[in-house]
Amino acid sequence: MTGQDLDPQLSASMRRTILQHARTSPRRSRSPRHWATILGSIALLTGVAATATAIIVTGLPNSVPAPPVANTPTSTATTSPPPPTSTPTPAPATTPPPTPTLPPAPPQVDATDPSTWIIGFDGVGPVELGSSLEEQRQLLPAFDDITDPLCVTGYLDLQAPSGFALRFVSAPDGPVTAAITFGNGGAEGADDRAITPTTAEGIGIGSTEDELLTAYPDIELTGTYQSDDFPYYGITDGTGGWIVFALIDDRVSRIQIAHENTLPIENVSVKTMPSERCPA
């Protein structure tokens, strides 16, 4: 048998198989019947192979299925909420401490200028109660001593170049200053407050009665001289110190500074002042 005797529809591998069998088989078996049997078997095998091939080809899915996804168990644990965000409290704005309000500086006292002096309960300007008459004289070297010779044992009168005069009155038992007085006695003239001492509230020689009462609403009427037209008004520090204002024609004419502990000569009280002094 040659390759031309075989069915051309057989595959190349089937044709080779048949031709090999024909060469190796004994001659005696190569009868027409033998060959018919072989060809029938081959045909049967060819059909089975074709059918199997068709089944396999037609049975293939259009696409390769995706591998099964493994079931991942869902976690049942409760997710804790995030901790609350802490909002920092802003630091309070730093306020600079307030600048302390300092009291006004006291005016500079010029021993030669009585207009710079302040009247207080212990004295006026550079001179004070309790000092000796000689010490007062030394504190005011620019002042002239105008004391009347009849009064030198208990008084000292000093006068500034401007004409302003101070009288220092001693105590009965010694030359210690018990009172300081000054004033114009009601004489007419320029405003004495411009050249003479005043209180911290601005009251001095020449101030009106209304100004006095306004500056010191609690001032005390401490006495009069002969009538109500000549009153004495006094203010106190509460410890015995007194400043007394004598008025003539509704104006301050004289001022006295004294203390209850030491009564000045010729005074019956530190709340008033004698109408006349040495050398009356």
Summary of the structure (lengths in Angstrom):
residues: 280
radius of gyration: 69.4
end to end distance: 190.9
largest distance: 198.9
contacts: 650
relative contact order: 0.10
helix: 25%
strand: 23%
